[in-house]
Amino acid sequence: MRGITIGQLAKYAGVTIKAVRHYHHRGLLEEPPRDPSGYRRYSARHAIELVKIKTLAEAGVPLARVKELLAANPDQFAAAITGIDRNLQERLEALIRIRERIAQLSSGDRLFVSAEVADYLDHLREIGVSQPTVQLERDLWILVQAVSPKEAAILIDDKREAINDPEFRSIYLEYDAAFDWSPDDPRLHALADRSKRWLANRPHRSKRSEIPVLDSTILQLVATSLRGISPAWDRLGELAKQL
């Protein structure tokens, strides 16, 4: 019998011709000489070896270790397979963690901030705060929580308490609306004064002594991120210092 062609060999083993040539290139499968007509002819031994290579590869054995396993005795083979299985298990666990992380991407804000902050941001949307302002708040909380997580936990509790106060909620919504106002808008004076009065008369004011002061560098970063995005907000900041 003259043997079979590479196409027949690939078909019998259930692989592609390209795979057979790749195994030749990796030194996993012996490459027979060409016959007088210029074709390589493969024997049953080649087919058996190819099936072994395919089986190991499909089981997750790295091609770099296939040759070693094909030549191993039973004990060596068992030990190698145990190690390979352990590596595969570690890779599987890593992939599961990656999938969980990807799944979190669909949770939006909850990927980047604590559950308390995410709930607070959801509440802002519910009461009618514009998305740009919610986005700005979220970005600021990402920064504060990353640098000062303990202080951020206290601050978000204070902010969630404040937003439940009808007067503060009304002031917050007016600040949101003021984003596009002219810095000369007379309503800004009234809004700044209203904000000062709320702070002075805030319920449970005694608790404010417990509110932590953030690191000056963080405060500077926050101020920098806010500066210039709204001339009206910049003006409100100036008015607050004057009152």
N, C-alpha and C positions, 0 to 999 in steps of 0.2 A: 504494500500500500504506500502510495506516495505521500500521505499525510494530508492535512487540511490547510486551507488558506487562512490568513489572518482574519478575514471577514467571517469565515465559518467558525473559527475559534471564538471570536468575540460573541457571535450569536449563541453558541452552545453555552458559554459561561454567563451570558446575560449582561455583557458590558459593551462599551463602544470600542471601535477600532482605535480611537484616540486614547482610550484608557489603556489598551494593550500596549501601545507605543510609549505611553507615559511610564508604565511599569518596566518596560525595557530600559528606558532612560534612567530610571531610578535604580536599576540593577536588581529588581525584584524578580523578574521573569527572564529566563535565558532566551536569547535571540538566536534562532536556528539559522544556519547558512542558507543561501539561496540555491535553488535547483538550477539546472541548465537553462530553463526558460526565464530565469530571473525572479522567480517567486520564492518566498520563504514558506516552508512547509512545516506544520506543527504536528506533534505527536500527541498521543493520549496523556503522556507525562506532562506536557505543556498545559493541556486542558485542566488536569488535576491541580497543578500548581496555581493556575490562574483562578480556579474556583476557591482555593484556599486564601489567596491574596484578597479576592473580592469579599469573602466571608469575614476576614479579619478587619478589612477596611470598613465594611458596613456595620461592624460591631463597635466601631469607634476607635480601633487601634490606629495610632498615627502611622503613616507610611514609613516614617523613619525607623520604626521598630518592627515592622512586618518581617523583614529579612531575619532579624534576630530571633523572632518567635518561630519562624519556619524551621530554623536549625536547632531550636531548643529541645532538651529532653523534657519528659513530663513534669518533673519537679520545677525546672526552670520556667517552663511554660506557665504553670499554675501560679508561681510567684509573680511573674511578669503581668499576667492577666489581673491578679489582685491589685497590683499597683496601678494599672491602667484604669481599672474600675473605680478606684479611689479618686484618681484624677478626673475622671468623667463626672463623678458625683459632685466634686468641688466645682467643676464647670457648670453643672446643672444648677447648683445652688446659687452661683453667681448670676446665671441667666434669669433665675426666678427673681432675684433681687432687682435686676435691671428691669424686668417686666413690671414689677411692683412700682418701681420708680417712674416708669413710663406711664403706668395707669394713673399715677398721681398727677400727671400733667393735665389730665382732664378736669382735675378739681380746681383749677385756676388759682385763686389767691391762696388756697390752703396748702399749696406746694411750697410757698415761700414764707408764710407767716404762721404764727400759732393759731390754734383753733379759736381762741378768744378774740384775736384781732380779726380773723376771717369772719366770725359772727358779727363783730362790730361793723366791718365793711359792708356786709350783707344788709345790716340794719340801715346804714347810710343810704344804700340804694332804695330800700323800701320807703324811706321817708322823703325821697325825691332829690337827694343830692346828685349832682351831675357826675357822669362817669369820669371826666377829667380830674375832678376834685377827689373822687374815690381813689383813682389811680395814683394821684399825688400822695394821698394819705398812706396808701399801701406801700409805696416806695420808701416813704419816711420810716414806716414801721419796720420794713425789712432792714434798714440801716440801724435803727435803734436796737432792735432785737438781736442783731448779729454782734453788736459791740457791747451792749449793756443789757443782757437778757433778764437779770434780776430786776433792774430798775424798770425795764420795759413792762414786765408783768404787773408791777404796781401802777404804772402810768396808764396801762390799758384798762385796768379796773376803774381807775378814776375817770377815764374818758367815757367808758360805757355808762357809768353812773351819771355823768354830766349830760350825755345825749338823751337820757330819759327825762331830763328836766324840760318842760315845755318851753320855758323862756330861752334856755341855751339852745334848744333845737331850732327855735325860730331865728335866733342870732346866727347860728351856723348856716342855715339855709340862705339868710340874707348875705352873709359873707360869700357864699358860693355864687349867688346871683351877682355880687359886686365885682366878680372877676373881670367882667367886660365893661365896667363903668369907666367913665373918664376920671382921672385923678383929681379933677376939679369939681366933681359931682358933690353938691352940698349934702347929699344923703350920707356921705362917708363920715362927716362930723357926728351926725346923730348915731350912726352905727358904732363908731368908736366909743362914744359916751355911753351908749346902751351896754356895750361889752364891759366897760369899766364898772358900771353899776352892778351888773350881774356878778362879777368877780367879788365885789365888795360885800354883796349881800347873799352870796352863795350859801345854800343850806348845808349843814354839817361842815361848816368852815373849819372847825377845830381839827378835822382830819387832814387838812391841807399841810399841816406841819409834818405829816408823815410822807408826803410826796417827795421822792428823791430828786436831786438836781443832777442832770446829766453832765458828763464830762464836757469841759469847755470846747474841746476839739469837735465833739459830736454836735454840740450846739452851733458851732461855727459852720460845720458842714451842712446842717439843716438850714441855717439862715442863708447860706450861699445857694443852696438848691432852690430856695423860694424867691430869692432876689431877682427881680427883672421879669418874672413870668407874667406878672400883672401889675401895671402901674398903679391901679386902684388899691391893690393889696399892699404895695409898697407905701402908699400914702396912708393907709390905715395903720401900718406899723409906726409911721412917724407920728401920727395923731395920738396913738396909744402912749407914746413916750412923753408927749406934751401934756396930757391930761393928768 
